[in-house]
Amino acid sequence: MGATPLYLCAAFILEEGFPLADLKRMFEELLPSNRDYQHNGTWGDANGHSHMRASLLGASLTIPFVEKTLTLGTWQQIVYLDFDNGPRR
């Protein structure tokens, strides 16, 4: 199975039971939403941090099937992360 987000501020990950709040905190520490990104000035949408976060994770996720079943580990789940700061028009 292949999955690609519909826009550039999102990503899919495989996750194995860790609290998503920890992931959110890590991204806020690495790429703070209140930092001045050149993207924000260019496009005026204040979501430069969203693009940077998604780019760290990549644009797609591929998980093979074996005998018509996704090959996920016991605790693994597919998670869709939307980093954007608001809905798009």
C-alpha positions in Angstrom: 0.0 0.0 0.0 1.3 3.5 -0.9 0.0 6.7 0.7 0.8 10.3 -0.2 -0.8 13.3 1.5 -2.9 15.6 -0.7 -0.8 18.6 0.2 2.7 19.6 1.3 2.0 20.3 5.0 1.1 16.8 5.9 2.8 13.4 6.2 2.0 9.7 7.1 4.1 7.9 9.6 4.2 4.4 11.2 3.8 4.8 15.0 4.2 2.2 17.7 2.2 3.3 20.7 4.1 6.5 21.8 2.0 9.5 22.9 1.4 11.8 19.9 1.7 14.7 22.3 5.5 13.8 22.6 5.8 14.0 18.8 4.0 17.4 18.8 6.3 18.7 21.5 9.4 17.4 19.6 8.4 19.2 16.4 7.6 22.4 18.3 11.1 22.3 19.8 12.8 21.5 16.5 10.8 23.8 14.3 8.9 26.3 16.4 5.6 27.7 14.9 6.5 31.2 16.2 9.8 31.4 14.3 10.2 33.7 11.4 10.5 31.5 8.3 11.2 33.1 4.8 8.2 31.1 3.5 5.9 33.2 5.7 7.0 36.5 4.2 6.9 35.1 0.7 3.4 33.6 0.8 1.9 35.5 3.8 0.3 32.4 5.3 2.4 31.9 8.4 2.8 28.1 7.9 6.5 27.8 7.1 6.9 25.6 10.1 4.3 23.3 8.6 6.2 22.8 5.4 9.5 22.2 7.2 8.0 19.6 9.6 6.4 17.7 6.7 9.6 17.8 4.7 11.5 16.1 7.5 9.2 13.1 7.3 9.0 12.8 3.5 6.1 12.8 1.0 5.0 9.2 1.1 4.7 5.9 3.1 4.9 2.5 1.6 3.8 -0.7 3.5 3.9 -4.0 1.7 1.0 -6.5 1.7 1.7 -10.2 2.4 -1.2 -12.6 1.6 -3.6 -9.6 1.3 -2.6 -8.2 4.8 -0.6 -5.1 5.6 2.7 -6.1 7.1 2.5 -4.0 10.3 4.0 -4.9 13.6 1.8 -5.9 16.5 1.7 -2.3 17.9 2.2 -0.3 14.7 -0.4 1.9 13.3 -0.5 4.4 10.4 -0.9 8.0 11.5 -1.8 11.0 9.3 -0.1 14.2 10.6 -1.5 17.5 9.5 1.0 20.2 10.4 -0.9 23.1 8.8 -2.1 26.0 11.0 -5.6 26.3 9.4 -7.8 25.1 6.6 -6.9 26.0 3.0 -9.4 27.6 0.6 
